[in-house]
Amino acid sequence: MKVNVDTLTMTATPIPRTLQFSLMGARDLSIISTPPPNRYPIQTEVNTLNEDLLKETIEYELNRSGQVFLINNRIQNLPEIELMVHRAVPGVRTAIAHGQMEGDKLEKIIMDYMDYAYDVLICTTIIESGIDIPNANTIIINNAHQFGLSDLHQLRGRVGRSNRKAFCYLLAPPLNTLTSEARRRLQAIENFSDLGSGFNISMQDLDIRGAGNMLGAEQSGFIADLGYETYQKILNEAVQELKDEEFSELYAGEEHATDSEGHQTYVSDCAVESDMELLFTESYVPGSSERMSLYREMDNLESETDIKAFETRLIDRFGPIPKVSVELIEVVRLRRMAKNLGMEKVVLKDNQMICYFVSNRHSIFYQSTAFDGILRYAQNQMKNTKLREQNGKRSLVIKNVENIEKALVQLKLMQ
């Protein structure tokens, strides 16, 4: 019927695999974080099941003429839960609803509940989606540790659908008896209770459960050996390679990536190798964990403003920056500049610099003004430079580059 079909998926909490596709660029992601007017965050608490809690929460909601959802996902236990509710709050009007009921009977119970014929609806997760009852503003979820994060978020979304303050009570055994994953799920849903926090919950879910099997059984087998970040990097490179080569016609009209300052980039990253001494010394930054934290922070610096702010923070915390650390920071500038010039790798060894260009020979980089500037530089510096191609890789060798400062000067001449 149609060759290209555009698909819009709307979700309160994208599951890890869906979110992962967005984060790696296989799908576009937009976040609607602005709540409707006159809505309040849902107060969320983790507790244990007891009659005192049921009495307090149900009576509070009834006193303000509201209604309560009580979720228990085991159908055979629903009558037992109903008896407990009646013991805690005598005279309360209750109804039971679950998916094994006949359709007409279930519909009548839900409609009667909407007409305020019942105070408490004791049900399974059948109400998880599609139920909009503004008068119900307290939800009690029994055995919440057995639910996934997205399930809990969807269930919590059944209340707080008016301008009244809503409450969500997650009932579970004591936290110290739960598995670490169950504890993290409950803590995440309790902490992220603000309106529009579905994306944060999804990120937690991705962190807890992992991204799942994204490209088939053969693709995800080595993630434990490689580590998550390296796996992500390899996966992103594979997706970009498919875009550039096999599906280049499909993505021909797509704008090329740019960095934080608007410069066009032709490679996803640039690796820098050097035999120079470049580090934060132990005498300058005493703690090893602190040094690792600084290395990670430095790896994420994207603009000159970020680099200068980083240098200012270093001086403020540790004093004047030693030469080996100054040159290490200069590597960040070198890496950014080399990336903008279409270099996948820069090697600084034996007083020379070798710049390796984009591996894909059909890349738009070789028709760009950036590559034209490199060719002009090589023609003007013929005594100290040599263009070469080895094993299908194109590179530029520059002699007499003794330090990072001279390397930066040469790259600036190419711009």
Secondary structure, DSSP 8 states (H G I E B T S, - for coil): --SS-------SS--HHHHHHHHTTSS---------TT----EEEEE---HHHHHHHHHHHHHTT-EEEEE-S-GGGHHHHHHHHHHHSTT--EEEE-TTS-HHHHHHHHHHHHTTS-SEEEE-GGGTTT---TTEEEEEETTGGGS-HHHHHHHHTTS--SSS--EEEEE-S-GGGS-HHHHHHHHHHHH--STT-HHHHHHHHHHHH----SS-TTTSTTHHHH-HHHHHHHHHHHHHHHHHTTTTTTTTTS---B-TTS-B-SSS--EEEESS--S--TTTS--HHHHHHHHHHHHT--SHHHHHHHHHHHHHHH-S--HHHHHHHHHHHHHHHHHHTTEEEEEEETTEEEEEE-S-TT-GGGGSHHHHHHHHHHHHTTTTEEEEEETTEEEEEEE---SHHHHHHHHHHH-
